[in-house]
Amino acid sequence: MKPIIRALSLAELADLIDWAADEGWNPGLYDAAMFQAADPEGFIGAFVGDDMVAAISAVAYGHDFGFIGLYICRPDMRGKGYGKAVWTAGMDRLAGRTVGLDGVEEQQANYRSKGFKPIYETIRYSGRPAALPVDTGRLRMVTAEPGPDITWYDALCFPAPRRSFLQQWLQPPHHALAAITSRGTAGYAVARPCRSGFKVGPLFADDVQTALELLGALASACDGGELNIDAPATQVDFIAALEAAGFSPTFSTTRMYKGTPPKLDAKRIFGVTTLELG
């Protein structure tokens, strides 16, 4: 049966987040509303009758960049072309943009065949950290909507403006911290509660020391819960510090782009925001 393809309601997006949990992806407790703020029309489902059978996120960040994620077909509906239908709808929606995704190893050949090229590896590190640097007095909780300094800093590390997303992402019940120096913002980081533990992302900072201070303060804010962070494999010194603090690698993905890869300040990216939205 040919499916109906349409944008998801918030309740349907919450169902998709539950599917992600069933796949073992450990989504955030409040991801549905937070994700929808990034692009309300950017979550697409295939429906047979009233039943959602496949879905994908195809979030547009302006006219030049988009991101694919949450690509799931219901297990009992696989092999019927429904996944391909939402993939096509998502890519059509993002036509004319550079498109990014985070691909697991077993799917990378498939994404290559669709025109995506690998750029860098991201490694998920998990643990209950010990012996991280303490706050030297320059960290501040972010309790209001993102100010111009955080918006500016985010633009160094993310390919497109995403103010509406950050307005939600930086608010409680997420924990958000910024590092402030006499020269201005030196980094910021967010931890969000998940089905199990917390995920840290983004973690953007001027240097390894600042990144570790932000991570240590988030660990305290999360009351010793397990932290998970997706760190670029190129951040060798940061990864060494994670391992010394008790983190262990659990799995990896590869950031891939179709189109011209964005120019970012890679040395400031210590943890990506999410594998679903970039």
Backbone bond lengths (Angstrom), bond angles and torsions (degrees), N, CA, C in turn:
res aa  C-N    CA-C-N  psi(-1)  N-CA   C-N-CA  omega(-1)  CA-C   N-CA-C  phi
1 M - - - 1.463 - - 1.520 109.74 -
2 K 1.331 116.56 134.55 1.451 120.07 179.51 1.520 109.70 -71.82
3 P 1.339 117.49 127.91 1.464 119.17 -177.03 1.519 111.95 -80.29
4 I 1.323 115.42 159.58 1.457 122.54 168.61 1.527 107.20 -90.24
5 I 1.326 116.56 129.82 1.461 122.17 -179.72 1.522 108.12 -107.54
6 R 1.328 116.20 124.88 1.467 119.44 179.56 1.519 110.18 -157.54
7 A 1.347 114.26 167.44 1.459 120.53 176.70 1.528 110.32 -69.73
8 L 1.317 115.25 149.61 1.458 121.46 -178.73 1.523 111.33 -86.69
9 S 1.311 115.59 144.16 1.463 121.18 167.50 1.525 108.57 -74.48
10 L 1.324 116.40 170.20 1.459 119.68 177.88 1.521 110.67 -60.90
11 A 1.328 118.33 -40.83 1.463 120.80 179.46 1.519 110.73 -64.33
12 E 1.331 117.32 -38.64 1.466 120.52 179.04 1.527 111.05 -70.30
13 L 1.332 116.53 -35.58 1.457 119.52 174.50 1.521 110.37 -64.09
14 A 1.309 117.75 -38.28 1.467 120.68 175.58 1.531 110.24 -61.37
15 D 1.337 117.31 -37.81 1.475 119.94 175.57 1.525 110.81 -62.96
16 L 1.337 116.53 -41.09 1.466 119.90 178.31 1.527 110.70 -63.09
17 I 1.328 117.12 -39.50 1.465 120.37 176.52 1.534 109.91 -61.88
18 D 1.324 117.11 -37.40 1.468 119.96 175.76 1.523 110.90 -64.20
19 W 1.329 116.92 -39.16 1.473 119.62 174.86 1.529 110.20 -58.60
20 A 1.334 116.12 -43.03 1.461 120.09 178.77 1.530 110.88 -60.14
21 A 1.333 116.63 -39.14 1.461 120.15 176.40 1.525 110.57 -63.37
22 D 1.330 116.93 -40.86 1.466 120.51 178.63 1.527 111.57 -63.45
23 E 1.344 116.61 -29.12 1.468 121.28 178.02 1.528 111.89 -79.41
24 G 1.340 117.32 -4.28 1.455 121.17 -179.92 1.515 114.54 86.97
25 W 1.355 117.29 18.92 1.461 120.64 -175.90 1.522 113.10 -85.18
26 N 1.317 119.20 -7.80 1.461 123.21 175.20 1.527 112.71 53.25
27 P 1.335 117.38 61.19 1.470 119.35 -179.03 1.523 112.21 -70.09
28 G 1.321 114.73 167.34 1.456 120.86 176.50 1.518 111.39 -72.11
29 L 1.318 115.58 154.25 1.460 120.63 -177.49 1.524 112.15 -66.82
30 Y 1.312 117.39 -25.38 1.472 121.13 -175.51 1.529 111.68 -120.27
31 D 1.328 116.51 24.00 1.457 120.04 -172.49 1.527 113.32 -63.88
32 A 1.319 118.27 -35.39 1.466 119.24 -173.59 1.531 111.04 -57.27
33 A 1.314 117.07 -54.88 1.469 120.18 -178.80 1.522 111.35 -67.62
34 M 1.335 116.77 -38.32 1.464 119.89 -179.78 1.521 110.76 -65.20
35 F 1.328 116.76 -45.01 1.459 120.70 -179.83 1.528 110.97 -64.72
36 Q 1.323 116.74 -42.23 1.468 119.27 -176.68 1.524 111.20 -61.03
37 A 1.339 116.71 -29.24 1.468 119.77 179.27 1.518 111.98 -63.22
38 A 1.339 117.42 -26.32 1.463 120.32 -179.08 1.517 111.27 -67.56
39 D 1.344 117.09 -37.84 1.468 121.66 -177.43 1.525 107.23 -169.17
40 P 1.316 118.43 95.61 1.470 120.56 -173.61 1.527 114.77 -57.25
41 E 1.339 117.51 -25.91 1.459 120.19 179.81 1.527 112.55 -97.73
42 G 1.335 116.59 6.99 1.454 120.26 -170.26 1.513 116.21 -90.22
43 F 1.334 117.93 12.16 1.459 121.72 -179.72 1.521 107.31 -123.62
44 I 1.329 116.18 119.38 1.462 122.45 -165.59 1.517 109.21 -121.90
45 G 1.337 115.72 136.77 1.450 120.91 179.00 1.515 112.42 -124.64
46 A 1.320 115.44 153.83 1.467 122.63 169.20 1.516 107.12 -103.96
47 F 1.324 116.73 130.05 1.464 122.18 -175.52 1.521 110.09 -122.99
48 V 1.308 114.80 134.03 1.459 121.83 169.83 1.521 106.08 -112.41
49 G 1.321 115.90 111.24 1.456 118.47 -168.99 1.511 108.56 64.24
50 D 1.325 116.74 -128.59 1.462 121.14 178.28 1.519 112.66 -95.58
51 D 1.336 117.53 2.61 1.459 121.10 -173.26 1.520 111.88 -98.17
52 M 1.335 116.07 127.62 1.458 120.67 172.65 1.527 108.30 -76.08
53 V 1.330 116.41 127.07 1.461 120.32 -175.81 1.529 112.04 -115.27
54 A 1.325 118.24 -16.99 1.465 122.41 177.06 1.521 107.61 -160.70
55 A 1.323 115.97 158.24 1.462 119.40 -179.46 1.521 109.90 -159.30
56 I 1.329 114.11 165.44 1.460 121.05 -179.14 1.524 107.91 -157.92
57 S 1.331 116.70 152.70 1.458 120.13 167.97 1.523 107.84 -101.90
58 A 1.326 115.16 133.02 1.465 122.64 177.91 1.522 106.00 -135.73
59 V 1.322 114.86 76.33 1.456 122.02 -170.14 1.526 109.78 -86.04
60 A 1.306 115.82 124.48 1.463 122.36 178.09 1.524 109.33 -94.54
61 Y 1.328 115.18 123.03 1.460 121.43 172.95 1.535 106.75 -104.75
62 G 1.306 116.57 88.56 1.449 120.11 -176.45 1.523 111.42 71.91
63 H 1.331 114.92 -154.83 1.466 120.78 -173.53 1.522 113.42 -97.42
64 D 1.350 117.35 -5.35 1.457 118.90 -171.47 1.519 115.11 -116.17
65 F 1.342 118.21 -15.59 1.466 120.10 -174.18 1.520 110.57 -141.34
66 G 1.306 115.64 143.61 1.461 122.12 174.65 1.513 110.46 -146.77
67 F 1.328 115.56 166.90 1.464 120.00 -176.52 1.524 109.93 -140.97
68 I 1.333 114.60 135.97 1.464 122.88 179.33 1.530 109.41 -103.55
69 G 1.327 117.04 136.36 1.462 121.61 176.01 1.520 110.44 -165.05
70 L 1.321 115.60 -173.41 1.470 121.89 177.65 1.534 111.80 47.70
71 Y 1.307 116.52 40.58 1.458 122.67 -176.57 1.533 108.01 -88.30
72 I 1.337 115.58 99.80 1.468 120.78 -173.79 1.526 109.80 -137.15
73 C 1.309 115.63 135.26 1.468 121.74 168.07 1.521 108.10 -110.45
74 R 1.307 116.24 136.02 1.461 120.49 179.69 1.524 109.26 -55.81
75 P 1.323 118.47 133.24 1.470 120.05 -172.90 1.524 114.94 -52.96
76 D 1.325 117.93 -38.52 1.461 119.41 -177.38 1.524 112.55 -79.52
77 M 1.343 117.35 -1.47 1.459 120.98 -179.00 1.534 112.27 -116.85
78 R 1.310 117.16 10.87 1.457 120.05 -178.61 1.531 110.94 -75.26
79 G 1.332 114.03 151.37 1.453 119.80 179.55 1.520 114.00 84.43
80 K 1.322 117.10 9.63 1.474 120.88 -178.10 1.533 112.44 -111.37
81 G 1.316 117.16 3.31 1.458 120.49 178.82 1.511 115.12 90.00
82 Y 1.341 117.90 1.46 1.457 119.47 -177.51 1.525 111.82 -71.84
83 G 1.330 116.46 -37.35 1.452 119.53 176.52 1.520 111.57 -62.73
84 K 1.304 116.60 -43.80 1.466 120.52 177.77 1.529 110.50 -60.73
85 A 1.322 116.89 -36.35 1.464 120.45 -178.53 1.525 111.37 -64.12
86 V 1.342 117.73 -43.31 1.463 118.29 -179.76 1.526 111.10 -74.82
87 W 1.332 117.00 -33.21 1.469 119.28 175.32 1.530 110.01 -58.56
88 T 1.325 116.17 -48.64 1.459 120.28 -179.39 1.529 111.13 -61.31
89 A 1.329 116.36 -41.95 1.461 120.12 179.40 1.530 110.89 -64.18
90 G 1.324 116.80 -40.73 1.453 120.38 179.90 1.518 112.21 -65.94
91 M 1.327 116.73 -45.48 1.460 119.71 -179.85 1.525 110.98 -67.92
92 D 1.334 116.82 -35.74 1.467 119.00 176.01 1.521 110.58 -62.34
93 R 1.324 116.15 -39.45 1.472 119.51 -179.76 1.524 111.59 -63.38
94 L 1.327 116.74 -32.07 1.463 120.98 -176.66 1.531 112.41 -97.48
95 A 1.314 117.49 12.73 1.469 121.47 -177.82 1.523 111.22 -54.69
96 G 1.327 115.50 139.91 1.450 121.34 179.31 1.513 114.42 87.84
97 R 1.342 117.50 -4.21 1.460 121.97 179.86 1.525 110.42 -109.84
98 T 1.322 116.39 156.30 1.458 119.92 160.50 1.522 107.42 -68.03
99 V 1.335 116.28 132.86 1.462 120.90 -176.37 1.530 108.56 -119.91
100 G 1.331 115.98 131.46 1.452 121.48 177.31 1.510 111.75 -111.53
101 L 1.326 115.60 159.43 1.462 122.85 171.03 1.515 108.38 -158.41
102 D 1.325 115.83 163.15 1.464 122.44 173.78 1.520 107.66 -112.55
103 G 1.326 116.63 111.85 1.452 121.20 -173.59 1.517 113.12 -105.32
104 V 1.342 115.69 134.24 1.456 119.76 172.05 1.523 108.73 -72.99
105 E 1.322 116.33 160.27 1.469 120.58 -171.71 1.521 112.76 -56.83
106 E 1.331 117.44 -41.59 1.456 119.68 -174.82 1.520 113.41 -70.82
107 Q 1.324 117.75 -13.45 1.470 120.67 179.23 1.524 113.41 -106.29
108 Q 1.310 117.50 -3.75 1.465 118.69 -173.39 1.525 112.75 -66.53
109 A 1.319 118.09 -36.44 1.465 119.58 177.46 1.524 110.50 -62.88
110 N 1.324 116.32 -38.89 1.458 120.71 177.46 1.530 110.78 -62.08
111 Y 1.343 116.39 -44.60 1.461 119.54 -179.62 1.532 111.47 -68.43
112 R 1.327 116.68 -35.41 1.467 119.28 175.83 1.524 110.10 -59.85
113 S 1.323 116.03 -40.65 1.469 119.46 -178.65 1.525 111.80 -65.57
114 K 1.337 115.92 -19.19 1.466 120.81 179.13 1.528 112.12 -96.22
115 G 1.324 116.28 7.58 1.453 120.34 174.89 1.510 115.89 100.06
116 F 1.335 118.71 4.21 1.460 121.59 179.47 1.531 109.81 -86.11
117 K 1.336 115.25 142.48 1.457 120.65 179.59 1.534 109.89 -120.31
118 P 1.344 116.91 136.50 1.471 119.58 -179.92 1.520 111.57 -71.53
119 I 1.345 115.17 141.27 1.461 121.11 -179.51 1.529 111.22 -116.78
120 Y 1.329 117.28 -50.04 1.460 118.96 177.52 1.526 110.02 -155.89
121 E 1.324 115.05 156.81 1.464 122.17 177.85 1.520 110.10 -89.63
122 T 1.327 115.84 142.10 1.459 122.92 173.99 1.524 108.26 -118.59
123 I 1.323 116.53 133.93 1.467 121.83 -177.78 1.519 109.46 -115.31
124 R 1.337 116.50 126.73 1.463 121.42 175.03 1.525 109.23 -79.03
125 Y 1.334 115.80 120.46 1.463 121.81 173.94 1.519 108.60 -110.94
126 S 1.334 115.57 137.11 1.464 122.14 -176.93 1.517 109.84 -132.29
127 G 1.326 115.55 145.77 1.451 118.96 176.47 1.510 112.79 167.14
128 R 1.314 114.04 173.34 1.466 122.48 171.70 1.515 106.35 -108.52
129 P 1.323 117.03 97.54 1.460 120.14 -165.35 1.519 113.67 -70.15
130 A 1.318 112.88 150.96 1.464 121.27 173.47 1.522 107.48 -130.63
131 A 1.309 116.07 152.06 1.469 123.09 171.63 1.520 113.65 62.25
132 L 1.330 116.89 34.37 1.457 119.28 171.82 1.530 109.31 -81.66
133 P 1.332 118.62 154.91 1.473 120.22 178.93 1.525 111.67 -57.38
134 V 1.323 115.12 146.31 1.461 119.97 179.87 1.520 109.22 -88.42
135 D 1.319 114.89 159.54 1.465 121.79 177.28 1.532 109.32 -62.66
136 T 1.327 116.20 126.16 1.464 120.73 179.94 1.534 111.92 -91.01
137 G 1.330 116.42 13.18 1.450 120.45 177.22 1.505 114.40 99.48
138 R 1.321 117.06 3.91 1.467 118.67 -177.94 1.526 113.49 -106.51
139 L 1.326 118.07 4.29 1.460 120.57 -178.87 1.523 110.38 -93.98
140 R 1.326 115.44 141.66 1.456 121.86 -179.77 1.523 109.38 -133.59
141 M 1.323 116.32 139.12 1.452 119.71 172.30 1.526 109.15 -68.15
142 V 1.317 116.23 141.21 1.462 121.47 174.33 1.521 106.52 -97.15
143 T 1.331 116.78 113.57 1.465 120.19 -174.27 1.518 112.99 -119.85
144 A 1.325 117.38 -9.81 1.468 120.96 178.62 1.520 108.66 -116.58
145 E 1.332 116.48 178.89 1.450 118.74 179.01 1.528 109.72 -62.83
146 P 1.344 117.20 155.49 1.461 119.34 -172.66 1.522 112.91 -59.25
147 G 1.326 115.02 127.07 1.449 119.78 176.77 1.515 110.96 -79.61
148 P 1.321 116.51 176.67 1.467 119.26 -176.85 1.515 113.41 -62.16
149 D 1.345 118.57 -30.84 1.460 119.84 -179.60 1.525 111.55 -66.50
150 I 1.328 117.41 -44.08 1.462 119.49 179.62 1.522 110.29 -69.88
151 T 1.324 117.56 -39.63 1.460 120.11 176.74 1.526 110.55 -60.12
152 W 1.325 116.20 -42.99 1.468 120.72 177.28 1.523 110.86 -62.98
153 Y 1.332 116.87 -44.56 1.458 119.74 -177.14 1.533 110.39 -66.36
154 D 1.312 116.25 -40.57 1.464 119.73 178.80 1.523 111.03 -59.60
155 A 1.336 116.40 -36.61 1.460 120.50 -178.55 1.526 112.55 -66.97
156 L 1.331 118.16 -19.97 1.461 120.65 174.99 1.519 111.83 -70.66
157 C 1.332 115.75 -26.50 1.466 120.97 -167.85 1.522 114.25 -117.91
158 F 1.334 117.32 -9.78 1.455 121.36 179.90 1.515 108.62 -125.77
159 P 1.348 117.83 144.18 1.465 119.90 -168.23 1.522 116.73 -69.91
160 A 1.323 119.68 -13.39 1.466 120.54 -173.97 1.526 109.52 -154.20
161 P 1.322 118.05 157.92 1.467 120.42 176.30 1.531 111.15 -61.10
162 R 1.319 116.24 143.57 1.473 121.20 179.38 1.533 110.37 -147.72
163 R 1.315 115.26 48.26 1.460 120.53 -174.53 1.521 111.95 -60.80
164 S 1.345 118.04 -43.69 1.467 119.49 -177.73 1.524 110.81 -62.60
165 F 1.321 117.07 -35.98 1.461 120.62 176.03 1.525 110.80 -66.53
166 L 1.323 117.23 -47.53 1.460 119.96 -177.69 1.523 112.15 -64.46
167 Q 1.324 117.40 -31.72 1.459 119.68 177.43 1.526 111.28 -57.14
168 Q 1.312 117.47 -32.73 1.461 121.79 176.71 1.529 111.36 -87.90
169 W 1.324 116.53 -43.43 1.467 121.75 -169.94 1.528 112.76 -65.71
170 L 1.333 116.51 -29.00 1.467 120.59 -176.02 1.526 113.02 -88.18
171 Q 1.321 117.44 -1.61 1.458 120.74 -173.98 1.532 111.62 -96.25
172 P 1.348 117.05 154.47 1.456 119.86 170.97 1.537 110.05 -56.48
173 P 1.333 116.99 147.00 1.464 128.22 12.22 1.521 115.74 -82.80
174 H 1.341 118.14 5.74 1.458 119.17 170.56 1.531 109.19 -70.15
175 H 1.330 114.97 153.80 1.462 121.23 174.08 1.527 107.69 -103.91
176 A 1.323 117.56 121.88 1.459 121.99 -178.05 1.523 109.92 -126.70
177 L 1.326 115.69 133.22 1.457 122.36 -179.11 1.517 109.89 -131.97
178 A 1.312 116.89 146.42 1.454 122.85 173.11 1.517 109.24 -124.41
179 A 1.333 115.76 145.22 1.464 122.09 173.56 1.525 107.89 -97.86
180 I 1.325 116.01 121.85 1.455 121.85 -175.41 1.527 109.34 -118.23
181 T 1.328 116.59 127.94 1.456 122.07 176.10 1.528 108.65 -120.66
182 S 1.317 115.61 -179.58 1.466 119.95 178.34 1.527 111.54 -64.40
183 R 1.333 116.40 -19.30 1.461 120.40 179.62 1.527 112.25 -93.51
184 G 1.336 117.00 -3.73 1.457 120.30 -178.82 1.513 111.84 118.21
185 T 1.315 116.73 -157.12 1.459 122.40 -177.13 1.526 110.65 -70.87
186 A 1.343 115.37 130.47 1.470 121.49 179.68 1.516 111.55 -112.58
187 G 1.342 117.48 5.44 1.453 120.69 177.94 1.512 110.50 154.95
188 Y 1.324 115.21 165.75 1.455 119.84 172.49 1.518 109.34 -155.12
189 A 1.315 115.71 160.06 1.459 120.81 -176.00 1.519 109.62 -153.48
190 V 1.346 115.06 153.97 1.463 122.38 -178.65 1.520 108.80 -135.20
191 A 1.326 116.64 139.21 1.463 122.46 170.48 1.520 108.16 -120.05
192 R 1.334 116.57 132.99 1.458 119.83 179.74 1.525 110.04 -120.70
193 P 1.340 117.48 139.60 1.462 120.19 177.91 1.524 110.62 -69.53
194 C 1.313 115.98 136.86 1.464 122.37 -177.79 1.525 110.35 -121.63
195 R 1.322 116.05 178.79 1.463 119.44 178.76 1.526 109.91 -56.72
196 S 1.323 115.07 -32.33 1.467 120.98 175.05 1.525 108.22 -136.29
197 G 1.312 117.53 117.69 1.453 121.12 178.36 1.520 113.01 67.31
198 F 1.320 115.26 -148.56 1.465 122.96 -176.14 1.527 109.16 -134.04
199 K 1.335 115.44 150.78 1.456 121.11 169.87 1.519 108.81 -111.56
200 V 1.326 115.19 136.98 1.456 121.77 178.32 1.525 108.38 -102.29
201 G 1.310 116.28 123.55 1.457 120.75 177.81 1.518 110.05 171.68
202 P 1.316 117.85 133.47 1.450 123.14 -0.12 1.524 112.12 -77.33
203 L 1.308 115.30 163.63 1.458 123.05 165.97 1.528 106.15 -128.96
204 F 1.311 115.19 98.17 1.461 123.28 -179.23 1.521 107.98 -115.25
205 A 1.322 117.42 133.49 1.466 119.76 -176.88 1.520 110.65 -158.22
206 D 1.340 115.16 159.78 1.456 120.84 -179.97 1.518 112.54 -67.41
207 D 1.346 116.83 -31.41 1.466 119.45 -173.71 1.525 109.01 -157.83
208 V 1.329 115.23 173.37 1.467 121.35 -176.86 1.521 110.93 -61.96
209 Q 1.327 118.02 -43.68 1.461 121.11 -178.02 1.524 111.23 -58.44
210 T 1.340 116.54 -46.03 1.461 119.89 179.47 1.517 110.73 -64.42
211 A 1.330 117.00 -41.36 1.466 120.64 178.74 1.525 110.78 -60.33
212 L 1.325 117.13 -42.00 1.464 120.40 -178.94 1.523 111.47 -70.44
213 E 1.330 117.72 -35.15 1.463 119.66 175.77 1.528 110.73 -64.16
214 L 1.321 116.81 -44.15 1.463 120.17 177.45 1.523 110.63 -61.21
215 L 1.318 116.87 -43.63 1.462 120.35 -179.40 1.526 110.76 -64.59
216 G 1.324 117.20 -41.69 1.458 120.02 179.07 1.514 112.37 -63.09
217 A 1.330 116.49 -40.40 1.469 119.99 178.82 1.524 110.85 -67.92
218 L 1.328 117.54 -36.97 1.461 119.73 176.67 1.526 110.33 -66.31
219 A 1.327 117.45 -37.90 1.462 120.05 177.56 1.525 110.53 -58.42
220 S 1.325 116.83 -41.43 1.465 120.16 177.70 1.523 111.19 -66.37
221 A 1.337 116.67 -41.13 1.464 120.33 179.70 1.518 111.79 -64.24
222 C 1.337 116.34 -27.68 1.462 121.26 -179.28 1.527 112.34 -90.90
223 D 1.330 116.41 10.07 1.474 122.39 172.43 1.525 113.22 55.67
224 G 1.322 116.16 38.13 1.454 119.70 174.98 1.510 115.56 80.97
225 G 1.336 117.78 7.11 1.457 120.18 176.64 1.519 111.30 -67.53
226 E 1.318 115.71 159.44 1.456 119.56 179.52 1.529 110.15 -64.51
227 L 1.322 116.10 134.82 1.451 122.37 177.09 1.527 109.71 -106.73
228 N 1.322 115.68 144.58 1.464 122.50 176.63 1.517 107.64 -129.04
229 I 1.318 116.76 131.96 1.459 120.79 -179.07 1.517 109.41 -139.51
230 D 1.327 116.70 137.03 1.456 122.85 178.65 1.523 108.17 -99.02
231 A 1.332 115.42 99.95 1.460 121.88 -172.39 1.528 110.47 -102.44
232 P 1.330 117.87 134.13 1.466 119.59 173.31 1.527 110.85 -59.01
233 A 1.327 116.52 135.14 1.466 120.77 -177.77 1.520 112.00 -63.61
234 T 1.325 117.30 -18.65 1.460 120.65 178.74 1.526 112.99 -72.00
235 Q 1.336 117.42 -15.30 1.468 120.52 -179.42 1.538 109.29 -85.62
236 V 1.324 114.86 70.28 1.466 121.17 -170.73 1.525 111.78 -63.18
237 D 1.317 118.10 -45.93 1.466 120.56 -177.74 1.528 111.01 -66.76
238 F 1.309 117.20 -39.59 1.465 120.94 178.35 1.522 110.25 -64.40
239 I 1.319 117.38 -43.28 1.460 121.02 179.49 1.528 110.87 -63.75
240 A 1.323 116.57 -39.91 1.467 119.21 176.80 1.525 110.68 -60.68
241 A 1.333 116.71 -40.00 1.465 120.42 178.36 1.523 110.89 -67.45
242 L 1.338 117.89 -37.94 1.461 120.79 176.07 1.525 110.43 -59.60
243 E 1.308 116.41 -47.49 1.467 119.81 -177.95 1.524 110.84 -64.93
244 A 1.332 116.44 -37.93 1.462 119.49 177.90 1.525 111.63 -65.65
245 A 1.349 116.51 -27.81 1.465 120.99 -179.65 1.525 112.63 -87.54
246 G 1.333 117.88 0.67 1.454 120.61 174.99 1.508 115.72 105.99
247 F 1.332 118.30 4.82 1.456 120.75 175.97 1.528 110.25 -78.85
248 S 1.334 114.85 150.94 1.460 120.80 177.36 1.520 109.73 -130.31
249 P 1.343 117.53 145.16 1.466 119.75 176.29 1.525 110.47 -72.22
250 T 1.331 116.01 139.88 1.463 119.80 -179.26 1.518 112.87 -118.74
251 F 1.319 119.15 -37.49 1.460 121.22 172.43 1.517 108.39 -164.79
252 S 1.332 116.38 174.07 1.452 119.95 -178.01 1.518 110.91 -137.52
253 T 1.317 114.95 157.11 1.461 122.90 172.52 1.533 107.02 -133.95
254 T 1.306 115.50 171.57 1.461 120.50 176.04 1.524 109.15 -125.40
255 R 1.325 116.15 127.08 1.459 120.54 174.62 1.532 107.66 -73.26
256 M 1.335 115.17 127.07 1.450 122.45 -177.35 1.524 108.91 -128.89
257 Y 1.321 115.96 147.57 1.463 121.02 178.34 1.518 110.33 -130.89
258 K 1.304 114.80 143.02 1.456 121.80 166.69 1.523 106.76 -109.21
259 G 1.319 116.07 120.48 1.451 120.24 -171.56 1.516 110.27 105.24
260 T 1.299 116.80 -173.95 1.466 121.41 -177.86 1.520 110.62 -69.28
261 P 1.334 118.92 119.77 1.470 119.86 179.21 1.525 111.08 -59.75
262 P 1.322 117.66 139.43 1.468 120.02 179.51 1.524 111.45 -67.38
263 K 1.315 115.85 151.16 1.453 121.96 176.44 1.525 108.77 -92.63
264 L 1.325 115.44 110.40 1.457 121.57 -177.01 1.522 109.90 -122.82
265 D 1.326 115.88 161.53 1.463 121.37 175.98 1.532 107.61 -85.75
266 A 1.328 115.30 80.46 1.469 120.92 -170.07 1.521 112.70 -60.33
267 K 1.321 117.72 -29.35 1.465 118.76 -177.17 1.521 111.98 -67.89
268 R 1.335 117.79 -15.98 1.462 121.01 178.76 1.537 112.36 -93.77
269 I 1.314 118.66 -5.01 1.468 121.33 -175.89 1.526 108.69 -95.71
270 F 1.330 116.05 106.52 1.462 121.86 179.73 1.529 111.66 -105.44
271 G 1.323 117.22 -20.05 1.468 121.88 176.58 1.504 109.12 -153.52
272 V 1.344 117.20 126.70 1.456 119.77 179.55 1.524 109.84 -72.45
273 T 1.327 115.89 158.96 1.466 119.58 -174.97 1.519 111.31 -65.86
274 T 1.315 116.73 -60.86 1.466 121.98 174.65 1.520 108.01 -151.29
275 L 1.316 116.90 154.60 1.465 121.29 173.57 1.523 111.66 -75.63
276 E 1.334 116.59 -14.03 1.473 120.53 -178.38 1.526 112.10 -87.30
277 L 1.344 116.55 -38.12 1.464 120.70 -173.54 1.515 114.18 -117.04
278 G 1.315 117.66 1.76 1.452 120.09 178.82 1.520 114.09 99.05
